[in-house]
Amino acid sequence: MQRIKFIIKQFLHEPLWFKILISTTLIISITFSSSFFADNDYYQSFAKLAAALFFCAYGIKFWRNFKIAILFFAFSIICIYLSIMLLI
């Protein structure tokens, strides 16, 4: 529980543009990957691109911790790959 409180406290100290970016991409990713949009590949692809942007933003934020940054960038690349594969 203390870990979750720390993460929330850390998030509240971020700049406003970062909070908006992270919140928006997370909401878009969850919304467009829901079962309501499951029939349309364009929405699914858009959801994966939003997730890629989410992971890339956190990868840039954690650039000092090389292993975590590489992990976030790898997730971002996987999301972009999956997004492209949905459209092909």
C-alpha positions in Angstrom: 0.0 0.0 0.0 2.9 2.4 0.7 4.3 1.7 -2.7 1.0 2.8 -4.4 0.8 5.9 -2.2 4.4 6.7 -3.3 3.6 6.3 -7.0 0.5 8.5 -6.7 2.5 11.1 -4.7 5.2 11.0 -7.4 2.6 11.4 -10.2 1.1 14.5 -8.5 4.5 16.2 -8.5 4.8 15.8 -12.3 4.3 18.8 -14.6 0.8 19.4 -15.9 1.6 18.5 -19.5 2.9 15.1 -18.4 -0.2 14.4 -16.3 -2.4 15.3 -19.3 -0.4 13.2 -21.7 -0.3 10.1 -19.5 -3.9 10.3 -18.5 -5.1 10.9 -22.1 -3.1 8.1 -23.6 -4.2 5.7 -20.9 -7.8 6.6 -21.2 -7.7 6.3 -25.1 -5.9 3.0 -24.9 -8.4 1.5 -22.5 -11.4 2.9 -24.2 -10.5 1.9 -27.8 -9.4 -1.5 -26.8 -12.7 -2.3 -25.1 -15.1 -4.8 -26.6 -17.4 -2.0 -27.9 -14.7 -1.1 -30.5 -13.5 -4.7 -31.0 -14.9 -5.0 -34.6 -13.0 -2.1 -36.0 -9.2 -2.6 -36.5 -8.6 1.1 -36.9 -9.7 1.7 -33.3 -7.7 -1.2 -32.0 -4.7 0.1 -33.9 -5.2 3.6 -32.4 -5.4 2.1 -28.9 -2.1 0.4 -29.4 -0.5 3.6 -30.7 -1.8 5.4 -27.6 -0.3 2.7 -25.5 3.0 3.1 -27.4 3.0 6.8 -26.6 2.3 6.0 -23.0 5.2 3.7 -22.7 7.5 6.0 -24.6 6.7 8.9 -22.3 7.5 6.8 -19.3 10.7 5.5 -21.0 11.8 9.1 -21.5 10.9 10.0 -17.9 13.0 7.1 -16.5 16.0 7.6 -18.8 18.4 7.7 -15.8 17.5 4.1 -14.9 18.7 2.4 -18.1 17.1 -1.0 -17.6 13.6 0.4 -16.9 13.9 2.9 -19.8 14.9 0.1 -22.2 12.0 -2.0 -21.0 9.5 0.8 -21.6 10.9 1.5 -25.0 10.7 -2.2 -25.9 7.0 -2.2 -24.8 6.5 0.9 -27.0 8.1 -0.8 -30.0 5.9 -3.9 -29.5 2.8 -1.8 -29.4 3.8 0.0 -32.6 4.5 -3.4 -34.3 1.1 -4.7 -33.1 -0.6 -1.6 -34.4 0.9 -2.0 -37.8 0.1 -5.7 -38.0 -3.6 -4.9 -37.3 -3.8 -2.7 -40.3 -2.0 -5.1 -42.7 
